[in-house]
Amino acid sequence: MIDEILRADLDAPRKQRHTVTRIFHRLVEKHGADVSHGMVRYYVAARKPEILVDSGKA
């Protein structure tokens, strides 16, 4: 789910991209995920550069 959000943010304007906090709230509210904010933050920090490289934007 987080990867989908990060991929969608590649084409969004800078001000409309998701923050880690917003991703965390979406996971908890819409999907009932049992995760901590720290877990989401570490995952996004690790995956975001990889997704950028895979898309050719980095």
Predicted model as a PDB file, atoms N, CA, C, CB and O in Angstrom, pLDDT in the B-factor column:
MODEL        1                                                                  
ATOM      1  N   MET A   1       0.816  -1.185   0.000  1.00 94.00           N  
ATOM      2  CA  MET A   1       0.000   0.000   0.000  1.00 94.00           C  
ATOM      3  C   MET A   1       0.868   1.260   0.000  1.00 94.00           C  
ATOM      4  CB  MET A   1      -0.932  -0.008   1.198  1.00 94.00           C  
ATOM      5  O   MET A   1       0.592   2.205  -0.739  1.00 94.00           O  
ATOM      6  N   ILE A   2       1.907   1.274   0.822  1.00 96.00           N  
ATOM      7  CA  ILE A   2       2.786   2.444   0.891  1.00 96.00           C  
ATOM      8  C   ILE A   2       3.490   2.654  -0.442  1.00 96.00           C  
ATOM      9  CB  ILE A   2       3.822   2.285   2.023  1.00 96.00           C  
ATOM     10  O   ILE A   2       3.639   3.789  -0.896  1.00 96.00           O  
ATOM     11  N   ASP A   3       3.917   1.582  -1.059  1.00 97.00           N  
ATOM     12  CA  ASP A   3       4.583   1.704  -2.355  1.00 97.00           C  
ATOM     13  C   ASP A   3       3.657   2.340  -3.397  1.00 97.00           C  
ATOM     14  CB  ASP A   3       5.056   0.326  -2.841  1.00 97.00           C  
ATOM     15  O   ASP A   3       4.102   3.154  -4.206  1.00 97.00           O  
ATOM     16  N   GLU A   4       2.379   1.975  -3.380  1.00 96.00           N  
ATOM     17  CA  GLU A   4       1.414   2.564  -4.312  1.00 96.00           C  
ATOM     18  C   GLU A   4       1.297   4.068  -4.088  1.00 96.00           C  
ATOM     19  CB  GLU A   4       0.035   1.896  -4.156  1.00 96.00           C  
ATOM     20  O   GLU A   4       1.251   4.842  -5.045  1.00 96.00           O  
ATOM     21  N   ILE A   5       1.249   4.476  -2.830  1.00 96.00           N  
ATOM     22  CA  ILE A   5       1.157   5.900  -2.507  1.00 96.00           C  
ATOM     23  C   ILE A   5       2.401   6.633  -2.995  1.00 96.00           C  
ATOM     24  CB  ILE A   5       0.975   6.104  -0.988  1.00 96.00           C  
ATOM     25  O   ILE A   5       2.302   7.706  -3.590  1.00 96.00           O  
ATOM     26  N   LEU A   6       3.573   6.051  -2.741  1.00 96.00           N  
ATOM     27  CA  LEU A   6       4.820   6.699  -3.154  1.00 96.00           C  
ATOM     28  C   LEU A   6       4.933   6.789  -4.673  1.00 96.00           C  
ATOM     29  CB  LEU A   6       6.020   5.941  -2.590  1.00 96.00           C  
ATOM     30  O   LEU A   6       5.438   7.780  -5.199  1.00 96.00           O  
ATOM     31  N   ARG A   7       4.467   5.764  -5.376  1.00 96.00           N  
ATOM     32  CA  ARG A   7       4.504   5.805  -6.847  1.00 96.00           C  
ATOM     33  C   ARG A   7       3.539   6.861  -7.388  1.00 96.00           C  
ATOM     34  CB  ARG A   7       4.155   4.420  -7.435  1.00 96.00           C  
ATOM     35  O   ARG A   7       3.855   7.547  -8.360  1.00 96.00           O  
ATOM     36  N   ALA A   8       2.386   6.991  -6.778  1.00 95.00           N  
ATOM     37  CA  ALA A   8       1.427   8.009  -7.211  1.00 95.00           C  
ATOM     38  C   ALA A   8       1.973   9.411  -6.956  1.00 95.00           C  
ATOM     39  CB  ALA A   8       0.083   7.825  -6.487  1.00 95.00           C  
ATOM     40  O   ALA A   8       1.688  10.340  -7.711  1.00 95.00           O  
ATOM     41  N   ASP A   9       2.753   9.560  -5.898  1.00 95.00           N  
ATOM     42  CA  ASP A   9       3.331  10.863  -5.567  1.00 95.00           C  
ATOM     43  C   ASP A   9       4.415  11.297  -6.546  1.00 95.00           C  
ATOM     44  CB  ASP A   9       3.899  10.830  -4.172  1.00 95.00           C  
ATOM     45  O   ASP A   9       4.784  12.472  -6.567  1.00 95.00           O  
ATOM     46  N   LEU A  10       4.930  10.385  -7.350  1.00 94.00           N  
ATOM     47  CA  LEU A  10       5.970  10.741  -8.309  1.00 94.00           C  
ATOM     48  C   LEU A  10       5.465  11.777  -9.318  1.00 94.00           C  
ATOM     49  CB  LEU A  10       6.465   9.489  -9.042  1.00 94.00           C  
ATOM     50  O   LEU A  10       6.228  12.629  -9.772  1.00 94.00           O  
ATOM     51  N   ASP A  11       4.192  11.702  -9.662  1.00 93.00           N  
ATOM     52  CA  ASP A  11       3.622  12.604 -10.652  1.00 93.00           C  
ATOM     53  C   ASP A  11       2.867  13.778 -10.033  1.00 93.00           C  
ATOM     54  CB  ASP A  11       2.703  11.841 -11.554  1.00 93.00           C  
ATOM     55  O   ASP A  11       2.398  14.663 -10.750  1.00 93.00           O  
ATOM     56  N   ALA A  12       2.750  13.789  -8.709  1.00 94.00           N  
ATOM     57  CA  ALA A  12       2.006  14.860  -8.037  1.00 94.00           C  
ATOM     58  C   ALA A  12       2.908  16.078  -7.830  1.00 94.00           C  
ATOM     59  CB  ALA A  12       1.443  14.366  -6.676  1.00 94.00           C  
ATOM     60  O   ALA A  12       4.122  15.942  -7.671  1.00 94.00           O  
ATOM     61  N   PRO A  13       2.309  17.259  -7.832  1.00 95.00           N  
ATOM     62  CA  PRO A  13       3.087  18.455  -7.507  1.00 95.00           C  
ATOM     63  C   PRO A  13       3.657  18.343  -6.086  1.00 95.00           C  
ATOM     64  CB  PRO A  13       2.209  19.732  -7.643  1.00 95.00           C  
ATOM     65  O   PRO A  13       3.097  17.642  -5.242  1.00 95.00           O  
ATOM     66  N   ARG A  14       4.738  19.015  -5.837  1.00 93.00           N  
ATOM     67  CA  ARG A  14       5.449  18.900  -4.562  1.00 93.00           C  
ATOM     68  C   ARG A  14       4.541  19.137  -3.360  1.00 93.00           C  
ATOM     69  CB  ARG A  14       6.602  19.880  -4.526  1.00 93.00           C  
ATOM     70  O   ARG A  14       4.620  18.404  -2.374  1.00 93.00           O  
ATOM     71  N   LYS A  15       3.696  20.130  -3.426  1.00 95.00           N  
ATOM     72  CA  LYS A  15       2.828  20.467  -2.295  1.00 95.00           C  
ATOM     73  C   LYS A  15       1.697  19.465  -2.074  1.00 95.00           C  
ATOM     74  CB  LYS A  15       2.243  21.835  -2.501  1.00 95.00           C  
ATOM     75  O   LYS A  15       1.035  19.506  -1.037  1.00 95.00           O  
ATOM     76  N   GLN A  16       1.466  18.572  -3.027  1.00 95.00           N  
ATOM     77  CA  GLN A  16       0.370  17.614  -2.903  1.00 95.00           C  
ATOM     78  C   GLN A  16       0.849  16.210  -2.574  1.00 95.00           C  
ATOM     79  CB  GLN A  16      -0.430  17.585  -4.175  1.00 95.00           C  
ATOM     80  O   GLN A  16       0.042  15.283  -2.519  1.00 95.00           O  
ATOM     81  N   ARG A  17       2.123  16.039  -2.357  1.00 96.00           N  
ATOM     82  CA  ARG A  17       2.647  14.713  -2.020  1.00 96.00           C  
ATOM     83  C   ARG A  17       2.325  14.362  -0.575  1.00 96.00           C  
ATOM     84  CB  ARG A  17       4.166  14.655  -2.253  1.00 96.00           C  
ATOM     85  O   ARG A  17       2.137  15.240   0.267  1.00 96.00           O  
ATOM     86  N   HIS A  18       2.265  13.061  -0.304  1.00 96.00           N  
ATOM     87  CA  HIS A  18       1.943  12.580   1.036  1.00 96.00           C  
ATOM     88  C   HIS A  18       3.140  12.699   1.965  1.00 96.00           C  
ATOM     89  CB  HIS A  18       1.466  11.135   0.982  1.00 96.00           C  
ATOM     90  O   HIS A  18       4.275  12.408   1.586  1.00 96.00           O  
ATOM     91  N   THR A  19       2.867  13.128   3.174  1.00 97.00           N  
ATOM     92  CA  THR A  19       3.890  13.110   4.216  1.00 97.00           C  
ATOM     93  C   THR A  19       3.822  11.745   4.895  1.00 97.00           C  
ATOM     94  CB  THR A  19       3.686  14.284   5.255  1.00 97.00           C  
ATOM     95  O   THR A  19       2.860  10.998   4.716  1.00 97.00           O  
ATOM     96  N   VAL A  20       4.844  11.433   5.668  1.00 97.00           N  
ATOM     97  CA  VAL A  20       4.851  10.169   6.402  1.00 97.00           C  
ATOM     98  C   VAL A  20       3.659  10.117   7.350  1.00 97.00           C  
ATOM     99  CB  VAL A  20       6.175   9.992   7.184  1.00 97.00           C  
ATOM    100  O   VAL A  20       3.021   9.074   7.495  1.00 97.00           O  
ATOM    101  N   THR A  21       3.362  11.237   7.990  1.00 97.00           N  
ATOM    102  CA  THR A  21       2.231  11.273   8.917  1.00 97.00           C  
ATOM    103  C   THR A  21       0.921  10.998   8.199  1.00 97.00           C  
ATOM    104  CB  THR A  21       2.163  12.623   9.623  1.00 97.00           C  
ATOM    105  O   THR A  21       0.075  10.266   8.712  1.00 97.00           O  
ATOM    106  N   ARG A  22       0.744  11.574   7.023  1.00 97.00           N  
ATOM    107  CA  ARG A  22      -0.486  11.347   6.263  1.00 97.00           C  
ATOM    108  C   ARG A  22      -0.584   9.893   5.807  1.00 97.00           C  
ATOM    109  CB  ARG A  22      -0.549  12.289   5.048  1.00 97.00           C  
ATOM    110  O   ARG A  22      -1.666   9.308   5.845  1.00 97.00           O  
ATOM    111  N   ILE A  23       0.517   9.312   5.382  1.00 97.00           N  
ATOM    112  CA  ILE A  23       0.525   7.897   4.997  1.00 97.00           C  
ATOM    113  C   ILE A  23       0.143   7.038   6.195  1.00 97.00           C  
ATOM    114  CB  ILE A  23       1.918   7.477   4.450  1.00 97.00           C  
ATOM    115  O   ILE A  23      -0.663   6.116   6.072  1.00 97.00           O  
ATOM    116  N   PHE A  24       0.723   7.343   7.358  1.00 98.00           N  
ATOM    117  CA  PHE A  24       0.418   6.596   8.576  1.00 98.00           C  
ATOM    118  C   PHE A  24      -1.073   6.667   8.892  1.00 98.00           C  
ATOM    119  CB  PHE A  24       1.240   7.135   9.759  1.00 98.00           C  
ATOM    120  O   PHE A  24      -1.695   5.643   9.174  1.00 98.00           O  
ATOM    121  N   HIS A  25      -1.653   7.871   8.847  1.00 97.00           N  
ATOM    122  CA  HIS A  25      -3.073   8.018   9.153  1.00 97.00           C  
ATOM    123  C   HIS A  25      -3.956   7.288   8.140  1.00 97.00           C  
ATOM    124  CB  HIS A  25      -3.445   9.492   9.195  1.00 97.00           C  
ATOM    125  O   HIS A  25      -4.976   6.711   8.516  1.00 97.00           O  
ATOM    126  N   ARG A  26      -3.579   7.307   6.875  1.00 96.00           N  
ATOM    127  CA  ARG A  26      -4.355   6.564   5.863  1.00 96.00           C  
ATOM    128  C   ARG A  26      -4.330   5.069   6.149  1.00 96.00           C  
ATOM    129  CB  ARG A  26      -3.804   6.836   4.446  1.00 96.00           C  
ATOM    130  O   ARG A  26      -5.357   4.399   6.047  1.00 96.00           O  
ATOM    131  N   LEU A  27      -3.167   4.548   6.504  1.00 96.00           N  
ATOM    132  CA  LEU A  27      -3.053   3.114   6.785  1.00 96.00           C  
ATOM    133  C   LEU A  27      -3.921   2.707   7.973  1.00 96.00           C  
ATOM    134  CB  LEU A  27      -1.592   2.741   7.054  1.00 96.00           C  
ATOM    135  O   LEU A  27      -4.595   1.678   7.938  1.00 96.00           O  
ATOM    136  N   VAL A  28      -3.898   3.518   9.013  1.00 96.00           N  
ATOM    137  CA  VAL A  28      -4.647   3.186  10.219  1.00 96.00           C  
ATOM    138  C   VAL A  28      -6.149   3.382  10.011  1.00 96.00           C  
ATOM    139  CB  VAL A  28      -4.163   4.039  11.392  1.00 96.00           C  
ATOM    140  O   VAL A  28      -6.943   2.512  10.369  1.00 96.00           O  
ATOM    141  N   GLU A  29      -6.540   4.524   9.433  1.00 96.00           N  
ATOM    142  CA  GLU A  29      -7.963   4.838   9.307  1.00 96.00           C  
ATOM    143  C   GLU A  29      -8.669   4.020   8.230  1.00 96.00           C  
ATOM    144  CB  GLU A  29      -8.132   6.299   9.010  1.00 96.00           C  
ATOM    145  O   GLU A  29      -9.750   3.483   8.471  1.00 96.00           O  
ATOM    146  N   LYS A  30      -8.078   3.922   7.063  1.00 95.00           N  
ATOM    147  CA  LYS A  30      -8.753   3.268   5.948  1.00 95.00           C  
ATOM    148  C   LYS A  30      -8.523   1.764   5.876  1.00 95.00           C  
ATOM    149  CB  LYS A  30      -8.312   3.886   4.673  1.00 95.00           C  
ATOM    150  O   LYS A  30      -9.372   1.026   5.376  1.00 95.00           O  
ATOM    151  N   HIS A  31      -7.373   1.310   6.376  1.00 94.00           N  
ATOM    152  CA  HIS A  31      -7.039  -0.102   6.219  1.00 94.00           C  
ATOM    153  C   HIS A  31      -6.904  -0.839   7.545  1.00 94.00           C  
ATOM    154  CB  HIS A  31      -5.763  -0.234   5.445  1.00 94.00           C  
ATOM    155  O   HIS A  31      -6.672  -2.048   7.560  1.00 94.00           O  
ATOM    156  N   GLY A  32      -7.047  -0.131   8.649  1.00 95.00           N  
ATOM    157  CA  GLY A  32      -6.982  -0.771   9.957  1.00 95.00           C  
ATOM    158  C   GLY A  32      -5.629  -1.381  10.261  1.00 95.00           C  
ATOM    159  O   GLY A  32      -5.543  -2.352  11.013  1.00 95.00           O  
ATOM    160  N   ALA A  33      -4.582  -0.833   9.694  1.00 94.00           N  
ATOM    161  CA  ALA A  33      -3.241  -1.380   9.885  1.00 94.00           C  
ATOM    162  C   ALA A  33      -2.787  -1.197  11.332  1.00 94.00           C  
ATOM    163  CB  ALA A  33      -2.243  -0.709   8.924  1.00 94.00           C  
ATOM    164  O   ALA A  33      -3.083  -0.187  11.969  1.00 94.00           O  
ATOM    165  N   ASP A  34      -2.077  -2.176  11.825  1.00 96.00           N  
ATOM    166  CA  ASP A  34      -1.529  -2.127  13.180  1.00 96.00           C  
ATOM    167  C   ASP A  34      -0.041  -1.827  13.072  1.00 96.00           C  
ATOM    168  CB  ASP A  34      -1.784  -3.469  13.954  1.00 96.00           C  
ATOM    169  O   ASP A  34       0.798  -2.713  13.236  1.00 96.00           O  
ATOM    170  N   VAL A  35       0.271  -0.572  12.796  1.00 96.00           N  
ATOM    171  CA  VAL A  35       1.667  -0.149  12.626  1.00 96.00           C  
ATOM    172  C   VAL A  35       1.909   1.103  13.458  1.00 96.00           C  
ATOM    173  CB  VAL A  35       2.001   0.115  11.121  1.00 96.00           C  
ATOM    174  O   VAL A  35       0.977   1.823  13.816  1.00 96.00           O  
ATOM    175  N   SER A  36       3.176   1.344  13.754  1.00 97.00           N  
ATOM    176  CA  SER A  36       3.530   2.568  14.465  1.00 97.00           C  
ATOM    177  C   SER A  36       4.012   3.608  13.462  1.00 97.00           C  
ATOM    178  CB  SER A  36       4.619   2.294  15.539  1.00 97.00           C  
ATOM    179  O   SER A  36       4.360   3.287  12.326  1.00 97.00           O  
ATOM    180  N   HIS A  37       4.023   4.839  13.898  1.00 98.00           N  
ATOM    181  CA  HIS A  37       4.494   5.928  13.043  1.00 98.00           C  
ATOM    182  C   HIS A  37       5.959   5.685  12.677  1.00 98.00           C  
ATOM    183  CB  HIS A  37       4.324   7.306  13.751  1.00 98.00           C  
ATOM    184  O   HIS A  37       6.363   5.933  11.541  1.00 98.00           O  
ATOM    185  N   GLY A  38       6.739   5.210  13.619  1.00 97.00           N  
ATOM    186  CA  GLY A  38       8.159   4.932  13.372  1.00 97.00           C  
ATOM    187  C   GLY A  38       8.370   3.867  12.307  1.00 97.00           C  
ATOM    188  O   GLY A  38       9.273   3.980  11.478  1.00 97.00           O  
ATOM    189  N   MET A  39       7.539   2.835  12.330  1.00 97.00           N  
ATOM    190  CA  MET A  39       7.654   1.780  11.317  1.00 97.00           C  
ATOM    191  C   MET A  39       7.403   2.346   9.924  1.00 97.00           C  
ATOM    192  CB  MET A  39       6.664   0.633  11.610  1.00 97.00           C  
ATOM    193  O   MET A  39       8.122   2.027   8.977  1.00 97.00           O  
ATOM    194  N   VAL A  40       6.381   3.187   9.806  1.00 97.00           N  
ATOM    195  CA  VAL A  40       6.056   3.785   8.512  1.00 97.00           C  
ATOM    196  C   VAL A  40       7.191   4.708   8.078  1.00 97.00           C  
ATOM    197  CB  VAL A  40       4.713   4.563   8.581  1.00 97.00           C  
ATOM    198  O   VAL A  40       7.586   4.704   6.912  1.00 97.00           O  
ATOM    199  N   ARG A  41       7.714   5.497   9.015  1.00 98.00           N  
ATOM    200  CA  ARG A  41       8.791   6.442   8.702  1.00 98.00           C  
ATOM    201  C   ARG A  41      10.028   5.704   8.194  1.00 98.00           C  
ATOM    202  CB  ARG A  41       9.149   7.284   9.944  1.00 98.00           C  
ATOM    203  O   ARG A  41      10.622   6.109   7.195  1.00 98.00           O  
ATOM    204  N   TYR A  42      10.415   4.634   8.867  1.00 98.00           N  
ATOM    205  CA  TYR A  42      11.601   3.875   8.436  1.00 98.00           C  
ATOM    206  C   TYR A  42      11.376   3.207   7.083  1.00 98.00           C  
ATOM    207  CB  TYR A  42      11.966   2.815   9.484  1.00 98.00           C  
ATOM    208  O   TYR A  42      12.284   3.158   6.252  1.00 98.00           O  
ATOM    209  N   TYR A  43      10.161   2.688   6.860  1.00 98.00           N  
ATOM    210  CA  TYR A  43       9.871   2.031   5.587  1.00 98.00           C  
ATOM    211  C   TYR A  43       9.918   3.037   4.438  1.00 98.00           C  
ATOM    212  CB  TYR A  43       8.495   1.342   5.637  1.00 98.00           C  
ATOM    213  O   TYR A  43      10.509   2.767   3.393  1.00 98.00           O  
ATOM    214  N   VAL A  44       9.293   4.198   4.638  1.00 98.00           N  
ATOM    215  CA  VAL A  44       9.283   5.218   3.590  1.00 98.00           C  
ATOM    216  C   VAL A  44      10.698   5.701   3.305  1.00 98.00           C  
ATOM    217  CB  VAL A  44       8.387   6.401   3.991  1.00 98.00           C  
ATOM    218  O   VAL A  44      11.065   5.906   2.148  1.00 98.00           O  
ATOM    219  N   ALA A  45      11.494   5.885   4.358  1.00 97.00           N  
ATOM    220  CA  ALA A  45      12.876   6.345   4.176  1.00 97.00           C  
ATOM    221  C   ALA A  45      13.687   5.343   3.365  1.00 97.00           C  
ATOM    222  CB  ALA A  45      13.546   6.582   5.536  1.00 97.00           C  
ATOM    223  O   ALA A  45      14.566   5.735   2.598  1.00 97.00           O  
ATOM    224  N   ALA A  46      13.402   4.064   3.525  1.00 97.00           N  
ATOM    225  CA  ALA A  46      14.139   3.038   2.785  1.00 97.00           C  
ATOM    226  C   ALA A  46      13.619   2.875   1.357  1.00 97.00           C  
ATOM    227  CB  ALA A  46      14.056   1.706   3.518  1.00 97.00           C  
ATOM    228  O   ALA A  46      14.407   2.729   0.423  1.00 97.00           O  
ATOM    229  N   ARG A  47      12.306   2.900   1.187  1.00 97.00           N  
ATOM    230  CA  ARG A  47      11.707   2.601  -0.118  1.00 97.00           C  
ATOM    231  C   ARG A  47      11.676   3.771  -1.092  1.00 97.00           C  
ATOM    232  CB  ARG A  47      10.323   2.114   0.080  1.00 97.00           C  
ATOM    233  O   ARG A  47      11.773   3.573  -2.303  1.00 97.00           O  
ATOM    234  N   LYS A  48      11.542   4.991  -0.574  1.00 96.00           N  
ATOM    235  CA  LYS A  48      11.402   6.151  -1.459  1.00 96.00           C  
ATOM    236  C   LYS A  48      12.573   6.288  -2.431  1.00 96.00           C  
ATOM    237  CB  LYS A  48      11.276   7.419  -0.634  1.00 96.00           C  
ATOM    238  O   LYS A  48      12.337   6.495  -3.621  1.00 96.00           O  
ATOM    239  N   PRO A  49      13.831   6.182  -1.977  1.00 96.00           N  
ATOM    240  CA  PRO A  49      14.941   6.263  -2.939  1.00 96.00           C  
ATOM    241  C   PRO A  49      14.919   5.127  -3.967  1.00 96.00           C  
ATOM    242  CB  PRO A  49      16.269   6.245  -2.196  1.00 96.00           C  
ATOM    243  O   PRO A  49      15.261   5.340  -5.130  1.00 96.00           O  
ATOM    244  N   GLU A  50      14.522   3.933  -3.546  1.00 96.00           N  
ATOM    245  CA  GLU A  50      14.466   2.797  -4.462  1.00 96.00           C  
ATOM    246  C   GLU A  50      13.401   3.026  -5.536  1.00 96.00           C  
ATOM    247  CB  GLU A  50      14.177   1.494  -3.689  1.00 96.00           C  
ATOM    248  O   GLU A  50      13.627   2.724  -6.708  1.00 96.00           O  
ATOM    249  N   ILE A  51      12.254   3.554  -5.144  1.00 96.00           N  
ATOM    250  CA  ILE A  51      11.183   3.815  -6.095  1.00 96.00           C  
ATOM    251  C   ILE A  51      11.604   4.915  -7.070  1.00 96.00           C  
ATOM    252  CB  ILE A  51       9.886   4.210  -5.357  1.00 96.00           C  
ATOM    253  O   ILE A  51      11.294   4.839  -8.259  1.00 96.00           O  
ATOM    254  N   LEU A  52      12.300   5.928  -6.581  1.00 94.00           N  
ATOM    255  CA  LEU A  52      12.799   6.985  -7.455  1.00 94.00           C  
ATOM    256  C   LEU A  52      13.759   6.436  -8.499  1.00 94.00           C  
ATOM    257  CB  LEU A  52      13.486   8.068  -6.636  1.00 94.00           C  
ATOM    258  O   LEU A  52      13.684   6.817  -9.667  1.00 94.00           O  
ATOM    259  N   VAL A  53      14.654   5.553  -8.096  1.00 95.00           N  
ATOM    260  CA  VAL A  53      15.616   4.944  -9.026  1.00 95.00           C  
ATOM    261  C   VAL A  53      14.890   4.065 -10.033  1.00 95.00           C  
ATOM    262  CB  VAL A  53      16.675   4.116  -8.260  1.00 95.00           C  
ATOM    263  O   VAL A  53      15.184   4.112 -11.227  1.00 95.00           O  
ATOM    264  N   ASP A  54      13.941   3.261  -9.554  1.00 94.00           N  
ATOM    265  CA  ASP A  54      13.193   2.372 -10.451  1.00 94.00           C  
ATOM    266  C   ASP A  54      12.403   3.155 -11.500  1.00 94.00           C  
ATOM    267  CB  ASP A  54      12.243   1.488  -9.642  1.00 94.00           C  
ATOM    268  O   ASP A  54      12.233   2.694 -12.628  1.00 94.00           O  
ATOM    269  N   SER A  55      11.921   4.338 -11.123  1.00 92.00           N  
ATOM    270  CA  SER A  55      11.134   5.141 -12.059  1.00 92.00           C  
ATOM    271  C   SER A  55      11.998   5.955 -13.000  1.00 92.00           C  
ATOM    272  CB  SER A  55      10.216   6.061 -11.304  1.00 92.00           C  
ATOM    273  O   SER A  55      11.503   6.510 -13.981  1.00 92.00           O  
ATOM    274  N   GLY A  56      13.287   6.029 -12.709  1.00 90.00           N  
ATOM    275  CA  GLY A  56      14.206   6.790 -13.556  1.00 90.00           C  
ATOM    276  C   GLY A  56      14.231   8.267 -13.229  1.00 90.00           C  
ATOM    277  O   GLY A  56      14.766   9.059 -14.006  1.00 90.00           O  
ATOM    278  N   LYS A  57      13.671   8.656 -12.109  1.00 84.00           N  
ATOM    279  CA  LYS A  57      13.624  10.066 -11.725  1.00 84.00           C  
ATOM    280  C   LYS A  57      14.743  10.453 -10.764  1.00 84.00           C  
ATOM    281  CB  LYS A  57      12.289  10.381 -11.096  1.00 84.00           C  
ATOM    282  O   LYS A  57      14.813  11.599 -10.320  1.00 84.00           O  
ATOM    283  N   ALA A  58      15.599   9.520 -10.449  1.00 76.00           N  
ATOM    284  CA  ALA A  58      16.707   9.850  -9.533  1.00 76.00           C  
ATOM    285  C   ALA A  58      18.032   9.642 -10.222  1.00 76.00           C  
ATOM    286  CB  ALA A  58      16.641   8.996  -8.251  1.00 76.00           C  
ATOM    287  O   ALA A  58      19.083   9.864  -9.620  1.00 76.00           O  
TER     288      ALA A  58                                                      
ENDMDL                                                                          
END                                                                             
